[in-house]
């Protein structure tokens, strides 16, 4: 982990050093073109050295593709009420809020008022009051893998992801839809960032409780594969992913299945 952080820091440092001569040169070009005019005086310095050699737009790993894909699915399915648990507000939730109301539950606070967004702060490792069979549509994208690892101030709980999934099951009405995504690959914990789940493990959690409508995934090369067959042997090696993103769309079967043992 320390090596990874050092490599990331070294990459950013080299990118900044590469851009430094351009930064200095362009400053003097700008100053020359200003030629003493006062309409737009130089008020200060904010060296943005890492943007010059970056790609157009910064597409955060997994999030950009999964957020668009699931938001489109919700648009097409048009639920009565949609609740999101822990997904990116500046990504997925923003996409959904552009065309419909969305309710967000998160352990972290949200103090800003956002159009079409209602917010409730809650620890979803336990079922909040009055939320049983609350909604016909729930999403949790790249979030459940964090539960119980303390990254966001949540209590340490080795079964945090199980408890969160139990809560979501109780919140969802029978026949309701659950949109879920998480890292997929060789299973384990990258402390304290996230868990990575084996697809077979996720299927064991989901199939007793849900009908799987579709499974899609983003591979290690950031390519989205939609609605793939999850019953093939490819599931055994996580569709070739070391750190991919699995995306499930599922329908709750009934309330008869008991919650997972914690």
Residue pairs with C-beta under 8 A, 6 or more apart in sequence:
1 190
1 191
12 50
15 49
15 50
15 53
15 54
16 49
16 50
18 52
18 53
19 49
19 50
19 52
19 53
20 49
22 52
23 47
23 49
23 52
30 42
31 42
34 40
34 41
34 42
59 65
59 222
60 91
61 222
62 142
62 181
62 183
62 218
62 222
62 244
62 245
63 88
63 91
63 92
63 141
63 142
64 91
65 218
65 222
65 224
65 245
66 92
66 141
66 142
66 181
66 218
66 224
66 245
66 247
67 87
67 88
67 91
67 92
67 95
67 141
68 95
69 216
69 224
69 226
69 247
70 92
70 139
70 141
70 179
70 181
70 247
70 249
71 92
71 95
71 96
73 179
73 249
74 82
74 96
74 100
74 137
74 139
74 179
75 96
75 99
75 100
77 137
77 177
78 100
79 135
79 136
79 137
79 176
79 177
80 135
80 136
80 137
81 103
81 134
81 135
81 136
81 137
82 96
82 100
82 101
82 102
82 103
82 135
82 137
82 138
82 139
83 102
83 103
83 104
83 105
83 134
83 135
83 137
83 138
83 139
83 171
84 92
84 93
84 96
84 102
84 103
84 104
84 105
84 138
84 139
84 140
84 141
85 104
85 105
85 106
85 124
85 138
85 139
85 140
85 143
85 144
85 164
85 168
86 105
86 106
86 107
86 124
86 140
86 143
86 144
86 146
86 147
87 93
87 104
87 139
87 140
87 141
87 142
87 143
88 141
88 142
89 104
89 110
89 114
89 117
92 139
92 141
93 102
93 104
93 117
96 102
97 114
97 115
97 116
97 117
98 116
100 116
101 116
101 117
101 118
102 116
102 117
102 118
103 117
103 118
103 119
103 120
103 135
104 110
104 117
104 118
104 119
104 120
105 119
105 120
105 121
105 122
105 124
105 128
106 119
106 121
106 122
107 121
107 122
107 123
107 124
107 152
107 153
107 154
108 121
108 152
108 153
109 121
110 119
110 121
120 128
122 128
123 154
123 155
124 147
124 164
124 167
124 168
125 147
125 148
125 154
125 155
125 157
125 160
125 163
125 164
125 167
126 163
126 167
127 166
127 167
127 170
127 171
131 170
131 171
132 170
132 171
133 170
133 171
133 172
133 173
133 174
133 255
134 171
134 172
134 173
135 171
135 172
135 173
135 176
136 172
136 173
136 175
136 176
136 177
137 172
137 176
137 177
137 179
138 168
138 171
138 172
138 176
138 177
138 178
138 179
139 178
139 179
139 180
140 164
140 168
140 178
140 179
140 180
140 181
141 179
141 180
141 181
141 247
142 181
142 182
142 183
142 245
143 182
144 161
144 164
144 165
144 180
144 182
145 161
145 182
145 183
145 194
145 195
145 196
145 197
146 152
146 154
146 193
146 194
146 195
147 154
147 157
147 160
147 161
147 163
147 164
148 154
148 155
148 156
148 157
148 158
148 159
148 160
148 161
148 163
149 156
149 160
149 189
149 191
149 192
149 193
149 194
149 195
150 156
150 192
151 192
151 193
151 194
154 160
157 163
159 262
161 195
162 205
162 260
162 262
163 262
165 205
165 260
166 259
166 260
166 262
168 178
169 209
169 252
169 257
169 259
170 259
172 178
172 252
173 252
174 252
174 253
174 254
174 255
175 251
175 252
176 251
176 252
177 213
177 249
177 250
177 251
177 252
178 210
178 248
178 249
178 250
178 251
178 252
179 247
179 248
179 249
179 250
180 206
180 247
180 248
180 250
181 245
181 246
181 247
181 248
182 195
182 196
182 197
182 202
182 245
182 246
183 194
183 195
183 196
183 197
183 243
183 244
183 245
183 246
184 196
184 197
184 198
184 199
184 202
184 217
184 238
184 239
184 241
184 243
184 244
184 245
184 246
185 196
185 198
185 238
185 241
185 242
185 243
185 244
186 196
186 198
186 238
186 242
187 195
187 196
187 197
187 198
187 201
188 195
188 196
189 195
189 196
190 196
196 243
197 246
198 238
199 230
199 235
199 238
199 239
199 246
200 235
200 236
202 246
202 248
203 212
203 230
203 235
205 260
206 212
206 248
206 250
208 257
209 252
209 253
209 257
210 250
210 251
210 252
210 253
211 250
211 251
211 253
212 230
212 248
212 249
212 250
213 249
213 250
213 251
214 226
214 227
214 248
214 249
215 227
215 228
215 230
215 246
215 247
215 248
215 249
216 224
216 225
216 226
216 227
216 228
216 246
216 247
217 224
217 225
217 228
217 239
217 241
217 244
217 245
217 246
217 247
218 224
218 225
218 244
218 245
218 247
219 225
219 239
219 240
219 241
219 244
220 240
220 241
220 242
220 243
220 244
225 239
228 234
228 239
234 240
238 244
238 246
